[in-house]
Amino acid sequence: MKTKTNLIIIFSLLFALAFSACAPAPAAAAEAPAPAPAESEPLAEPTAVPTQVWQPIPCSVVFDTDRDSNWEVYIMGPDGENPLNLSNDKADDTNPAISPDGKRVAFVSNRANDQGGGQNIYVINADGSGLRQLTFQGGSDGPSWSHDGAMIVYSNNGDIYFTDANDGSNPKQVTFTPEEDKEPKWSPDGTKLAWLSGQDGHYNVLVSSPDGSDLHPVTDTSSIYSVYWTADGRLLIDSWGWKDKEEFCHNCVVTQDGKDIEDAGGKGEVQRFRPFWNGQGDRVELVNISLDNGPEEIYLVGEVFPDLFYNMTNNPALDRNPDWPDKCGPEYVPTAEDLQPAQEQPMQEQPVQAAQSAQPKVAKDIVIGCEGEPSDRKLADLKQACDELGIQCVQGKDFDELTGKGVDAIISFSNIWKVMGDAPKIREVTSQGFPVYALDGDSDTIGAYNLAVESTWLHTSLQWTFDQMGDSGKIAYLDFGPDYFKEIVKKILSDHPNIQATAIPVSYDDMSAASQENIAALVAKEPDLGAIWTSDPQANIFWGLNDMQGDQYPAIACLSREGELQAWKERRDAHPAFQCIAVVKPGGNAYEAVYVAYYRLTGLELDPAALGGEFGNTLLYEDTVITNENLDEWLGKIGDLRKTDWGGLELPPMTPAEIKEKWFLE
């Protein structure tokens, strides 16, 4: 422990991250959140002729799934309730699109018909009745409704068509090009069409009037994966980036002329541009992704959910291609102002809870809460610390439940995504006097403390990389992190003008850019590449270079996994120019967080010198980085480290005496 001094700590804060939910309370975590109490509204003055009031349309979701052995089109409620097989045929039915009023569903089917089958567009009522065939020539795909529900645009054998949504009469061809035109979308006001155009998997976005006039390209990179209209008439595009521009984004919002580009943000932020409302009226984002190498599922994403993500389908089959009515929810025609990020209201002064008294507490009176979804090991660590200290530890499905239980501190089992989604709630509870200890993510909030190495790793590994390059040359940056990391990287790069950085965004549901083959191809194409860096180290970076021969290699970020460390040693010994850096994360931070909370509640003060990180509120761990120079030392102490389920190496918990010595004043 250090000598106590009278210090005032000023934290300079930037942005915030969070991702939470505590373990046992599985039922609560799986349920959709309860609706907030409705606020009373003033009574309207009576009128002789009542005005018609818009009744919001529920955001029912249509999707295709192979849960019945073949592909079928299903519909479910806005929280995933009451899934119903709409198409119910032995053929494959896919790519559903629901009408703006939610009453009809268009889809693609290869079912038998009088024309001999083929892939055609069908329409069915949302209750499963009234099936009718719209196209008859085969080769049709990708239906999309007009804003008034009168027409359907679709692709057929590489060109764009539209037709009457009731009977398929009078089809009109929009495009006549040798390129493949597909996945057309009708604009919210009905005046424009947007679609993907290209060949061999390389597509750009084109926009035209419905009759094909005023045709112009929006993008020029041939690297677009999807396009949707935003409610205010812009385009939401999944892309690697734009030529001649420094910005790169996956979810890019762009004007129809392609000139103004905005990064729509990470998970939970896209709802500003393409909103969805759950059954409780919460505005959230709907995504179709695979988490933790599981099957594709349909999730709602937003801070209203205990762990940011809410699994709507929760089925071992593949569930994909979700769609919902354009006019659903309480704001069926959002204004541009509605689409802006909500302005934070000034926080009302809250009386400090009695449990947060500045007077030191005794163990028998201390209650520590946890929320999030911890691993079994982290939960066992937390319980062990609570038992050792003789304090009460409780679990809750979210921050509100824990503050309602009168806890003295909250431990959030988090990560870089959860801490972002939890930012408003962390600010709220810390302002009420509840300290929060975030694990494995960096919160920027005063009153929150992070037990993590994420931002430290980012700074340390980038500086090491620049040192290996002699602070000049080319670096390829594979970005697996949220926008928060991008801003830090951008700032760091601005301090190193001789580093030429190429950012290559990589999505967790499309890892192709980080495959071994693509890593090897990248280095072969750029023999003078000085480094390959990523905010989230991937094994493929190492294995993609492991068979390279020669005397020059890019410096790379590696995984701290026993197999990779052994192969790294062999590679280093055979090729001394091969340079790698890895981080060993704190595996015992749940145990350590309990002791930190306990020590503070019983009157000890944190040592300001023990705090650092991006926001100045992260408890610092030391000696967590592996390089060529200390690789043998780390290999020699593998037996003292913990191993994760996937083989990663982690630091074991510090002892209570070590925690006190490392982070607290006397």
N, C-alpha and C positions, 0 to 999 in steps of 0.2 A: 504493500500500500504506500501511497505517496503522502507527503506532508500536506495538510489541508491549508488552502489559501482562499482568500476572499475573491472569488472570480465571478464575473458576469459574462455569460455566454450569449453571443448574438448569432443566431443562425440566419444565413442568407439562403432563402428558399427559391427553387425554380418551379418544377412541375411536380406531379405526384403519380405513384403507381400503387396498385394493390390487387389481390386476388384471393378471396377467403371463404371459410366454412369449416366448423370443427367436427370431429368424427362422430362417435356414437350419437345419434340423433338422426340416423339414416332416414327414418320416415319423414322427418321434417325437411331434410335436404332434398328429398325426392318430390315433395309436394310443391304445387305452385303457391306463391306467397299469398297470404290472405289480403283481401282488399282493405285499403285504408278507409277509415270512417269518412263518410261523405260530409262535406261542409254544408251547413244550412244556407239557403239562398233567400234573398228578400222576395216577398210575394209580389207578383206582377199585378198592375192595375187591370181590372176586368175590362174587356172590350166587347163591343156588340158582335163583331165577327172575329173569331179566334184565328190567329195566323198559323199557317201550317208549320209545324216544327219538324226539322229533320231528325229522323230516328237513326242513330248510328248503326251501321252494318257490322256484325261481328267479323273479326279477321279470321275466318275459316281458312285452313291451309289444305291445298291439294298437293299431292306428291306421288311419285312412283316408287314401288318397292317390290323386291323379289321374295317377300315373306311367304308367299303362297306357291313357291317353286317356279312360277313364271312371273313376268313383270305385270303388275296391276296398278291401276290408279286408285288412290285412296283419298278421302277427305276426312279432316279431323277438326275439332274445335281449337280456339286460339290458345289453349293451354295443353293441347295434345289429347284432349278427352274425346271419347266416342269415335274412334277411328272406324270408317266405313269403306268397304270395298265397293267403289262405284262401277268400275268397268266389268269386273267379274266374268272374265272370259278366258278360255284356255290359251288364247293367243297372247302376244306380248303387247301391253298397252303402256305407253310412256309419255314423257314430256307434257304434263298437263298444264293448262293455263285457265285460270278462273276468270269469269267475266267481271267487269268493274262493280256490278251490283251484287256479285256473289251467288247468282241464281243458276248459272250454267258453267259447264266445264268443257273446254276443248282439249283433245288429246290425240296422240298418234297411235295407230294400231295396225298390225299386220294380219288382222283377222280375215277369214274367208268372206268373200262377197260375190255379187253377181258378175263382177269384172275379173274374177280370178284371183282376188287377194291383192297383195302389194301393200306398201306402207301409205296409209291415207289418214286424213284428218276427220275425226268424229266429234260430235257435240252431244253432251248428255246433261240433263238437269242435275242440280246439286243434291237431289234426294235419290238419284239413281234411275229416275224414270226418263222417258222421252229420248232414247238414243236415236241419232240420225247421222248419216254419212254426208260430209261436205265435199270432199275431193274424191276423184275417181281414177286419176291417171297413174297412181302409184308414185313412189319417190318423194312424198310430202313429209315435211317435218317442221318443228319449231313454231307452233301457232302462237299468235299474240292478238289480243282483242283491241279494237278501237275504243276510244274514250267513252263513246256512247253505246257500246255493245252491239252495234249494227254490223260491223265488218270484222273479218279475221284476216290478218296477214300471216304468210307462212312461206317457207322455201320449198321448191320442188326441183329436184335434179340440178341444183346449183344456181337457180334464179329465184327472184322474189316475186310472189303473187299476193293478191288479196281477193276475197270473195265475200258474198253475203253470209252472215253468221247464222241465218235461219235455215237456208236450204242449199247453200253452196252455189247459187245461181250467179251467172255473169262474172266469172273469174277474170281478173285483169293482171297482165304481166307487167312488172315494174322494171326489172333489170334484164339486159340482153348482153352479157359480158362473158368472156371465156373463163374468168375467175369463178371460184366457188363463192356464192353469196348465201349466207345462212343466218339463222337466229335473229330474224327481224323483230323489231319492237316498235310499237306505235306510241307517239309522244302523247303526253297527258292532254294537250289541247287538240289533238287529232290532225295537226297540220304537217307533221313530219314523220318520216320513218328513219330508223337507224338499224344497221346490221353489220355483220362481219363479212369482209370480202378478202379473198386471197387464195392460196393453194398450198398443199403440202404442209399443213399445220401452221402456216405463217399468215396471220390475218391483221388487217387494219379495220377501222371503223369508217363507214360511209354514211352520209345523211342525205336525204332527198325529200321532196314533196311526195305525197302518195302516188301521183301520176308519173313519178320518175324525173320530173324537172328539178332544177336547182340542185343537181347532184354535186356533192363535194366531199373530199376526204377530211376526216377529223384528225387522224393519226398517221404517222409515217414510218413506224418502227417494225411493222410486220410481226409484232409480238403481243397481240391482244388476245385475251382468253374469253372475255365476255363483255357485254354492254347492256346497260339498263338506263332508262330515263329516270331522272330525279323529279320530284313533284313540282319543282320550279322550272323545268324545261331544260336542264343541263343533262350531261351524260355521266353516268357512273361506270368507270372502265377498270377492269383488272388487267394490269400491264406491267412490264418490266421498267418502262420509262419512256422518255421522249428523246429523239436525237437533238443535238445542239442545245440541250438543257441540262442543268446540273441536278435538277430535282428527279428523284425516283420515287415511285409509290406503287403499291399494289392497288389500293382502292383510290383511284384518281377521279376527281370530279372536274369536268372540263366543259367549257362552253361549246356551242355547236360549231363555232369556227375554229376550235382547237387552240385558241390563243391563251385563254386564262385557265390555268391548271391549279387545282387545290388538292392537297392530300386529305382524303376523307378520314384518315386516322385508323386506329387499330380496332380490335374487337370491342363492340359496344358503342362505337362512335358513329358508325355508318347510319344508324337510325336517324341522324339529323337530316339525311338526304333521301333515304328509302325506309320510312318508318313502318313499324308494325306495332299493334296494340294487343296486349294479352287480355285475358278475360277480366282482369281487375282494372283495366284502363291504363296500364303503365305503357309508356312509349319505349319500346325496346328494339333490338335488332334480331332478325331471324337469319341464321346461317346454316349451311349444309356442309359439315366437316367430319373428319375422322379424328378423334382424340385418343391419345395413348395407343396408337396402332390398332384401334378397334375398328368396327365397321362404320361406314358412313351413317351418320345420324342427323336429325334436324334439331337444332338447339335455338333457344332464345338466349340472348346475351344482354345483360344490363345489370346495373348496380342494385336493382330491386331484388335480385336473386342471391341467396346465401353464398354461392360460390361463383358468381358472375354468369355461369352457364347453367341453363335449365334444359334437360334432355326431354324434348317433346315426344319423340318416337320410342326410344328406350327398347329397342328390339334387336336381336342378333342378326337380322337380315340387313340388306342394304336399303336405306331410305334416302331418296335424293330428289333433286329438281323441284323444290317447294315453290309454290306460288300462292298469292293471296289477293283479295279484291283491292283494286286501286282506291275504291271509295269507302273502305272499311275504317272503323275507328271514329273517334270524336272529331277529327279534323280531316274530313274526306277531301277537302281541297286546301292543303296547307299553303300559307303565304310565304313569301321569301323571308319575312321576319320570323315566322314560326320555325323555319329551318335553321336559323342561327342558333349557336350554342346558348343554352339558357344562362342568363346573367345571375350570378350568385346574389342572393339577398343578404343584407347585413345580418349577421348572427345576433339574435337576441341575447342579452346578458342572461346567463343562467346561474342560479345559485349553486355554489360548489356543494356537491353531495357531502353529507356528514362523513361518509366513508373515506372521503379524500382529505380529511383534516391534515394539517401540517404537523400535527402531533405524532410522534412515532407510535406505531402500533405494536401489539404483542402477537405472537404466532396464532394463538387460539382465536383471535378476532379477525384474522386476515382471510379474505376470500378472493381467489384469483380465478378469472374466467378465461375460457379459450373458445375460439370459433374458427371454422375452416374445415378442411378435409386433410388431416394429418395422416402420414403413414403409420402403420402399427408401431414401428420403432419409435417414432417421435412421440406418439401418444404414451408409450410405455416410459419414455424418458421423462415426460411431464409428470406422470403419476409417481414415478420414483422420487423426483425432487419434492413433490408435494408431501409424500409420505415421510421422507427424511426430515422435512421441516415441521411436520405436524400441522400443516395448514390445510384449509378446505379449498379444493379446486372443483369448479363446476364447468360443464359444457353447455353451449347454447348454439342455436342454429344461426344466430346473427348477433350483431352488436347491440341491437335494441333489446333483445331478450336478456343479454348479460347485464346491461345497465339497469334493466328492470329488476334483476335479482340483487342489485346493490353490491356488485363486485368492487374490489379495490383497484384492480388492474385487469387489463385484457391482453391475452397473448393471441395473436392472429397467425394461424398457419397459412402462409401466403406464398406468393411468388411474384415475378415481375408483371404478370397480367392482373392478378387479383388486387395487388396494391394500387393499380391504376383505377380499377373499377370501384374500389372501396374508399377512394380519396375523400369524397364528400362526407361519408359516414365517419371516417377517422377524424376529420376536422370537427365534426359535430360532437363526438363523444369526448375528444380531448378538450374541447372548449368547456365541457361540463365538468372537467376535473378527473376524467378517467384516463390514466396513462395507457398507451397502447404499445406493445412490443411486437413488431412485424418480423417474421422469419422469412429469409430467402427473398426479400424484396426491399426496395428503398422507398419509404414514405417521406415526403418533404414536410410533414406537419409538425409544428411545435407541440410538444407533449407526446410525440411518437418517437420511439427508438427502434432502430433496425439492427437485427443480428443477421448479417448477410455479408457476402463478399462480391456481389454482382458489380456494383459501380467501381469498387477497388480493382477487381479483375479487369474491367474495361480500360481504366487508365493505365494500370501496370503493364498489361499485355500490349497495348498500343505503343507505349513508350519503349518497351523492349523491342518491339518490331521495328520501330524507327531507328533504334540504335543498331540493330543488325543490318539495316539498309544504309547506314552512314547518313541518315536523315535526308536521303534523296532517292529518287527512283520511283518505280511503279508498284502499287499495291492493289490487289483485288480484295474487295471488302464484301463478303457474303453476310448479308444482314438478316438474322433471324429474330431480331429484337423489335420492341415496340418503338413508336415515334420518339419516346423519351430518350432511348439510346441513340437514335439518329441525330438528335440535336446535340448530344454530348460529343459524338464522333465528329460532327461538322465543326464544332468549336475547337476540338483538339487539332483537326486537320488545318484549320485556319492559322494555327501557330506553327505549322510546318509547311511553308510555301513550296519547298522543293520536293514534297511528296506528291506524286500524281496518283490520286485515288480513283478507282472505278468501283462504284457501288453496284452490287448485283443482288437485288432483293430475292429472297427465297422463302416461299410459303411453307408452313408446316403441313399443308395438305397437297403440296407439290414440291417434293424434294429433288426434282430432277437436276436442278442446277448444281446441287451438292453431291451428285453421284460420283463414284470412283472414276467412271469413264469420263465424265465432264470435267472433273478436276484434272485428270491426266491430259485431256485435250486442251484445257485452258493453259497449262504450263507448256505444252508442246507448241501452242500457237503464240505464246508470249515468252520466249526463252529468256528475256531480260527481266521477267517479273521478279521483283524483290521480295514479295511476301504475299501470303494468302491469310487473311484474318477474318474472324467472325465473332460476333457477340455471343454466339452459342456454339461452342466447339462441337464438331461432328467427326466421327470416326472415319468417314469416307475421305476427309481431307488428307489424313495420314496415309491410309491404305491406297489412295489414288496416286501417291508419290513414292510409295515404299519400293516399287520395282524400278524406279528411275535409275539410270546410270549416268555418271558424269561427275564433274567437280563443282557444279554450281546448282544450288537448289534455293527455292524461295523459303524464307522463314515462315513457319506455320503455327497455328494454334492447335493443340492436341487435347485429347481426352485423358483424364487421370484414371485410367482403367488398367488393371494389372497386365492384361494381354498386350495392350498398346505400349505400356512402359517397357516391357521386356523387348518387344520388337523395336521400339525406339532406341534402346541401348545397343542392340545389334546393328541397327542402321547407323547410329552415331559412331560406333567403333570402326565400322567398315568405311564410312564416309564422314569424316570429321566436319565437313562443311554443312552437313545436314543439321539444321537448328529448329528446335521446337520449344513451345512453352505451354504449360498446363496449370490448372489451379485445382487445389484440393479444398473442397467446400466444407464448412462446419457441419458435421453430422449430428452434433449434440446440442444445437442451439435451443431446442425446446427445454431441455434440462437447464441450460444456462439462463434462459429467459426467466424461468421461475425464480432462480436465485437472485437475478438482477432485480426483479420486481420486489422480492422479499427484502433484500438489503435496503432498497430505497424506502420501502414502507416502514422499516424499523429504524430509519434515521440516518443511514449512510448516504454520502453524496458521491455521485459519479465524478471521476477525474476528467476535467475538460480535455486533457491531453489524450484520453482514451477514445475520444469521439472524432470522427472524420467522415469520409465518404463524400458523395456529391452534395449533400445538403447539410453536412456537419452534425448529423444526429445518428450516425452509424457507429456502433461499438466495433472497434478495430480488432481484427484478427491478424496475427503476424505469421510469417514463414508458411504461407499457403501456396507459394508458386514453385513449380518445377521447371528447371531449364537443363541444358546439357551439363552445366557445371555441377548441379547438385542431384542429378538423376540417380547416381549410384547410392547416395545417402537415402533418398526416398525409397528406392528398391529395398534397401536394408531394413527399413522400418515398416514395410507393408503389413507385417504381422501385428503391428500396434494400431493399424488403421481399421476403420469400419468399411464394409462393403455394402453397396446398395443392391437392390434386387437385380439391376442390370449390370452389376460388376464394377460400378464406379467406386472410387476410393474417397472416403470422407474422414475428417478429423473426429476423434471421439470427444465426448464432453470433457471440459475442464473440471477439475475438482472444485468444491466450494472455496477452498483456500486460494486456488489459482484465479478464480473469478474475482474474488475480493482484491487480491493483489494486483491484478491486471487492470481492472476497470474502476476502482473506487479509491477515494481519498481516505486517509486515516481520520 
